[in-house]
Amino acid sequence: MKGLTLLGAFLLVLGLLAFVVPIPHSENHGVKVGDTKIGVQTEHSDRLPPGVAGGLAVAGIVVLVLGLRKGA
């Protein structure tokens, strides 16, 4: 089952990257009065919670092992 092995590897890499790579967020806050618009754009970066990143990594390992077992 090559598909399960590839899916497991993808989930594992995604889980490991989630520990270190922040996800950027951008928000626009503003008020429009007539033709005038006053606004502020805020940007910040957050990482995924460690539980989510760990869950992705563990799921990747499980699926990878299942794919390797079915392939053998």
N, CA, C and O atoms as a GROMACS GRO file, in nm:
protein
  288
    1MET      N    1   0.083  -0.118   0.000
    1MET     CA    2   0.000   0.000   0.000
    1MET      C    3   0.089   0.125   0.000
    1MET      O    4   0.122   0.180   0.105
    2LYS      N    5   0.124   0.167  -0.117
    2LYS     CA    6   0.209   0.284  -0.129
    2LYS      C    7   0.137   0.411  -0.085
    2LYS      O    8   0.201   0.504  -0.036
    3GLY      N    9   0.006   0.416  -0.101
    3GLY     CA   10  -0.071   0.534  -0.063
    3GLY      C   11  -0.067   0.560   0.087
    3GLY      O   12  -0.053   0.674   0.130
    4LEU      N   13  -0.080   0.454   0.167
    4LEU     CA   14  -0.074   0.470   0.313
    4LEU      C   15   0.064   0.515   0.358
    4LEU      O   16   0.076   0.596   0.450
    5THR      N   17   0.166   0.463   0.295
    5THR     CA   18   0.302   0.502   0.332
    5THR      C   19   0.325   0.650   0.301
    5THR      O   20   0.383   0.722   0.382
    6LEU      N   21   0.281   0.694   0.184
    6LEU     CA   22   0.296   0.834   0.149
    6LEU      C   23   0.214   0.925   0.240
    6LEU      O   24   0.262   1.031   0.281
    7LEU      N   25   0.092   0.884   0.273
    7LEU     CA   26   0.009   0.962   0.364
    7LEU      C   27   0.073   0.971   0.502
    7LEU      O   28   0.072   1.078   0.564
    8GLY      N   29   0.127   0.861   0.550
    8GLY     CA   30   0.194   0.861   0.680
    8GLY      C   31   0.315   0.952   0.683
    8GLY      O   32   0.337   1.025   0.779
    9ALA      N   33   0.395   0.947   0.576
    9ALA     CA   34   0.512   1.034   0.568
    9ALA      C   35   0.470   1.181   0.563
    9ALA      O   36   0.533   1.266   0.626
   10PHE      N   37   0.365   1.211   0.487
   10PHE     CA   38   0.315   1.348   0.478
   10PHE      C   39   0.267   1.399   0.614
   10PHE      O   40   0.300   1.511   0.653
   11LEU      N   41   0.189   1.318   0.686
   11LEU     CA   42   0.140   1.358   0.818
   11LEU      C   43   0.254   1.377   0.917
   11LEU      O   44   0.252   1.469   0.999
   12LEU      N   45   0.354   1.291   0.910
   12LEU     CA   46   0.468   1.301   1.000
   12LEU      C   47   0.545   1.431   0.975
   12LEU      O   48   0.580   1.502   1.069
   13VAL      N   49   0.572   1.462   0.849
   13VAL     CA   50   0.644   1.586   0.816
   13VAL      C   51   0.560   1.707   0.856
   13VAL      O   52   0.613   1.804   0.910
   14LEU      N   53   0.431   1.702   0.829
   14LEU     CA   54   0.342   1.812   0.865
   14LEU      C   55   0.340   1.833   1.017
   14LEU      O   56   0.342   1.947   1.063
   15GLY      N   57   0.337   1.726   1.093
   15GLY     CA   58   0.338   1.736   1.239
   15GLY      C   59   0.468   1.793   1.291
   15GLY      O   60   0.466   1.874   1.384
   16LEU      N   61   0.581   1.753   1.234
   16LEU     CA   62   0.710   1.805   1.279
   16LEU      C   63   0.725   1.953   1.242
   16LEU      O   64   0.780   2.031   1.320
   17LEU      N   65   0.678   1.992   1.124
   17LEU     CA   66   0.686   2.133   1.085
   17LEU      C   67   0.594   2.220   1.170
   17LEU      O   68   0.624   2.338   1.191
   18ALA      N   69   0.483   2.164   1.218
   18ALA     CA   70   0.389   2.242   1.298
   18ALA      C   71   0.451   2.286   1.432
   18ALA      O   72   0.404   2.382   1.493
   19PHE      N   73   0.556   2.217   1.477
   19PHE     CA   74   0.623   2.257   1.600
   19PHE      C   75   0.706   2.385   1.582
   19PHE      O   76   0.723   2.460   1.678
   20VAL      N   77   0.757   2.409   1.462
   20VAL     CA   78   0.852   2.519   1.444
   20VAL      C   79   0.807   2.630   1.351
   20VAL      O   80   0.855   2.743   1.364
   21VAL      N   81   0.716   2.604   1.258
   21VAL     CA   82   0.677   2.704   1.159
   21VAL      C   83   0.552   2.776   1.205
   21VAL      O   84   0.447   2.713   1.224
   22PRO      N   85   0.560   2.909   1.225
   22PRO     CA   86   0.440   2.984   1.265
   22PRO      C   87   0.347   3.006   1.145
   22PRO      O   88   0.390   3.012   1.030
   23ILE      N   89   0.219   3.020   1.175
   23ILE     CA   90   0.117   3.045   1.073
   23ILE      C   91   0.078   3.192   1.083
   23ILE      O   92   0.027   3.234   1.187
   24PRO      N   93   0.100   3.271   0.977
   24PRO     CA   94   0.067   3.414   0.984
   24PRO      C   95  -0.083   3.439   0.974
   24PRO      O   96  -0.155   3.372   0.900
   25HIS      N   97  -0.130   3.538   1.051
   25HIS     CA   98  -0.270   3.580   1.049
   25HIS      C   99  -0.273   3.731   1.026
   25HIS      O  100  -0.188   3.804   1.075
   26SER      N  101  -0.371   3.775   0.951
   26SER     CA  102  -0.387   3.918   0.925
   26SER      C  103  -0.532   3.955   0.947
   26SER      O  104  -0.623   3.886   0.901
   27GLU      N  105  -0.556   4.066   1.018
   27GLU     CA  106  -0.691   4.112   1.046
   27GLU      C  107  -0.703   4.259   1.008
   27GLU      O  108  -0.611   4.338   1.033
   28ASN      N  109  -0.814   4.295   0.949
   28ASN     CA  110  -0.841   4.434   0.914
   28ASN      C  111  -0.951   4.487   1.005
   28ASN      O  112  -1.058   4.427   1.015
   29HIS      N  113  -0.925   4.600   1.070
   29HIS     CA  114  -1.023   4.666   1.154
   29HIS      C  115  -1.041   4.806   1.098
   29HIS      O  116  -0.944   4.878   1.077
   30GLY      N  117  -1.164   4.845   1.074
   30GLY     CA  118  -1.182   4.978   1.019
   30GLY      C  119  -1.325   5.027   1.027
   30GLY      O  120  -1.418   4.952   1.054
   31VAL      N  121  -1.338   5.157   1.002
   31VAL     CA  122  -1.468   5.224   1.002
   31VAL      C  123  -1.475   5.305   0.873
   31VAL      O  124  -1.381   5.376   0.837
   32LYS      N  125  -1.587   5.294   0.804
   32LYS     CA  126  -1.606   5.371   0.682
   32LYS      C  127  -1.720   5.470   0.703
   32LYS      O  128  -1.832   5.430   0.734
   33VAL      N  129  -1.691   5.597   0.687
   33VAL     CA  130  -1.790   5.703   0.703
   33VAL      C  131  -1.790   5.782   0.571
   33VAL      O  132  -1.696   5.855   0.540
   34GLY      N  133  -1.895   5.766   0.497
   34GLY     CA  134  -1.902   5.834   0.367
   34GLY      C  135  -1.795   5.781   0.275
   34GLY      O  136  -1.785   5.660   0.253
   35ASP      N  137  -1.713   5.872   0.221
   35ASP     CA  138  -1.604   5.832   0.134
   35ASP      C  139  -1.473   5.810   0.208
   35ASP      O  140  -1.373   5.771   0.148
   36THR      N  141  -1.474   5.834   0.339
   36THR     CA  142  -1.352   5.822   0.419
   36THR      C  143  -1.350   5.688   0.492
   36THR      O  144  -1.449   5.644   0.550
   37LYS      N  145  -1.235   5.625   0.486
   37LYS     CA  146  -1.218   5.498   0.556
   37LYS      C  147  -1.096   5.508   0.646
   37LYS      O  148  -0.987   5.544   0.602
   38ILE      N  149  -1.117   5.478   0.772
   38ILE     CA  150  -1.008   5.475   0.869
   38ILE      C  151  -0.992   5.330   0.913
   38ILE      O  152  -1.088   5.268   0.959
   39GLY      N  153  -0.872   5.278   0.898
   39GLY     CA  154  -0.854   5.137   0.930
   39GLY      C  155  -0.716   5.106   0.982
   39GLY      O  156  -0.621   5.182   0.965
   40VAL      N  157  -0.710   4.992   1.046
   40VAL     CA  158  -0.584   4.940   1.100
   40VAL      C  159  -0.575   4.794   1.060
   40VAL      O  160  -0.671   4.718   1.075
   41GLN      N  161  -0.460   4.755   1.010
   41GLN     CA  162  -0.437   4.615   0.977
   41GLN      C  163  -0.336   4.558   1.076
   41GLN      O  164  -0.227   4.612   1.092
   42THR      N  165  -0.374   4.449   1.142
   42THR     CA  166  -0.285   4.386   1.238
   42THR      C  167  -0.240   4.252   1.183
   42THR      O  168  -0.318   4.180   1.120
   43GLU      N  169  -0.115   4.220   1.207
   43GLU     CA  170  -0.059   4.093   1.164
   43GLU      C  171   0.014   4.028   1.281
   43GLU      O  172   0.085   4.095   1.356
   44HIS      N  173  -0.006   3.898   1.296
   44HIS     CA  174   0.067   3.824   1.399
   44HIS      C  175   0.081   3.680   1.354
   44HIS      O  176   0.007   3.633   1.267
   45SER      N  177   0.176   3.611   1.412
   45SER     CA  178   0.203   3.472   1.377
   45SER      C  179   0.188   3.385   1.501
   45SER      O  180   0.238   3.418   1.608
   46ASP      N  181   0.118   3.275   1.485
   46ASP     CA  182   0.099   3.180   1.593
   46ASP      C  183   0.138   3.041   1.545
   46ASP      O  184   0.123   3.008   1.428
   47ARG      N  185   0.188   2.962   1.637
   47ARG     CA  186   0.213   2.821   1.606
   47ARG      C  187   0.092   2.740   1.648
   47ARG      O  188   0.012   2.784   1.731
   48LEU      N  189   0.078   2.622   1.589
   48LEU     CA  190  -0.028   2.532   1.632
   48LEU      C  191   0.000   2.486   1.775
   48LEU      O  192   0.116   2.479   1.816
   49PRO      N  193  -0.104   2.456   1.851
   49PRO     CA  194  -0.080   2.404   1.986
   49PRO      C  195   0.003   2.276   1.980
   49PRO      O  196  -0.010   2.197   1.886
   50PRO      N  197   0.088   2.254   2.080
   50PRO     CA  198   0.174   2.136   2.079
   50PRO      C  199   0.096   2.005   2.073
   50PRO      O  200   0.144   1.907   2.016
   51GLY      N  201  -0.024   2.002   2.130
   51GLY     CA  202  -0.104   1.880   2.125
   51GLY      C  203  -0.147   1.844   1.983
   51GLY      O  204  -0.149   1.727   1.946
   52VAL      N  205  -0.180   1.946   1.905
   52VAL     CA  206  -0.220   1.924   1.766
   52VAL      C  207  -0.100   1.878   1.684
   52VAL      O  208  -0.110   1.783   1.605
   53ALA      N  209   0.014   1.945   1.702
   53ALA     CA  210   0.135   1.908   1.628
   53ALA      C  211   0.179   1.766   1.665
   53ALA      O  212   0.216   1.687   1.578
   54GLY      N  213   0.175   1.734   1.794
   54GLY     CA  214   0.210   1.600   1.838
   54GLY      C  215   0.113   1.495   1.786
   54GLY      O  216   0.153   1.385   1.749
   55GLY      N  217  -0.015   1.530   1.783
   55GLY     CA  218  -0.115   1.437   1.730
   55GLY      C  219  -0.093   1.408   1.583
   55GLY      O  220  -0.107   1.294   1.538
   56LEU      N  221  -0.057   1.512   1.506
   56LEU     CA  222  -0.027   1.490   1.365
   56LEU      C  223   0.095   1.400   1.347
   56LEU      O  224   0.095   1.310   1.262
   57ALA      N  225   0.198   1.423   1.428
   57ALA     CA  226   0.320   1.341   1.418
   57ALA      C  227   0.291   1.196   1.456
   57ALA      O  228   0.338   1.104   1.388
   58VAL      N  229   0.216   1.175   1.563
   58VAL     CA  230   0.184   1.038   1.606
   58VAL      C  231   0.096   0.969   1.502
   58VAL      O  232   0.116   0.851   1.472
   59ALA      N  233  -0.002   1.040   1.448
   59ALA     CA  234  -0.087   0.982   1.344
   59ALA      C  235  -0.004   0.946   1.222
   59ALA      O  236  -0.026   0.842   1.160
   60GLY      N  237   0.092   1.032   1.187
   60GLY     CA  238   0.180   1.001   1.075
   60GLY      C  239   0.261   0.876   1.098
   60GLY      O  240   0.277   0.795   1.007
   61ILE      N  241   0.313   0.858   1.219
   61ILE     CA  242   0.391   0.738   1.251
   61ILE      C  243   0.303   0.614   1.244
   61ILE      O  244   0.344   0.511   1.189
   62VAL      N  245   0.182   0.623   1.298
   62VAL     CA  246   0.091   0.507   1.296
   62VAL      C  247   0.055   0.468   1.153
   62VAL      O  248   0.060   0.351   1.117
   63VAL      N  249   0.017   0.567   1.072
   63VAL     CA  250  -0.020   0.538   0.934
   63VAL      C  251   0.100   0.488   0.854
   63VAL      O  252   0.085   0.400   0.770
   64LEU      N  253   0.217   0.543   0.880
   64LEU     CA  254   0.338   0.498   0.813
   64LEU      C  255   0.368   0.352   0.846
   64LEU      O  256   0.401   0.274   0.757
   65VAL      N  257   0.358   0.316   0.972
   65VAL     CA  258   0.382   0.176   1.013
   65VAL      C  259   0.277   0.084   0.952
   65VAL      O  260   0.311  -0.025   0.905
   66LEU      N  261   0.151   0.125   0.952
   66LEU     CA  262   0.046   0.042   0.890
   66LEU      C  263   0.071   0.025   0.740
   66LEU      O  264   0.051  -0.084   0.686
   67GLY      N  265   0.115   0.130   0.674
   67GLY     CA  266   0.145   0.120   0.531
   67GLY      C  267   0.262   0.029   0.503
   67GLY      O  268   0.261  -0.045   0.405
   68LEU      N  269   0.363   0.033   0.588
   68LEU     CA  270   0.479  -0.055   0.569
   68LEU      C  271   0.445  -0.200   0.598
   68LEU      O  272   0.498  -0.290   0.533
   69ARG      N  273   0.358  -0.224   0.695
   69ARG     CA  274   0.317  -0.362   0.727
   69ARG      C  275   0.234  -0.423   0.614
   69ARG      O  276   0.253  -0.539   0.579
   70LYS      N  277   0.142  -0.346   0.558
   70LYS     CA  278   0.058  -0.398   0.451
   70LYS      C  279   0.138  -0.417   0.322
   70LYS      O  280   0.103  -0.500   0.239
   71GLY      N  281   0.245  -0.340   0.307
   71GLY     CA  282   0.328  -0.352   0.188
   71GLY      C  283   0.418  -0.475   0.193
   71GLY      O  284   0.462  -0.524   0.089
   72ALA      N  285   0.446  -0.523   0.314
   72ALA     CA  286   0.536  -0.638   0.329
   72ALA      C  287   0.466  -0.770   0.313
   72ALA      O  288   0.529  -0.875   0.323
   0.00000   0.00000   0.00000
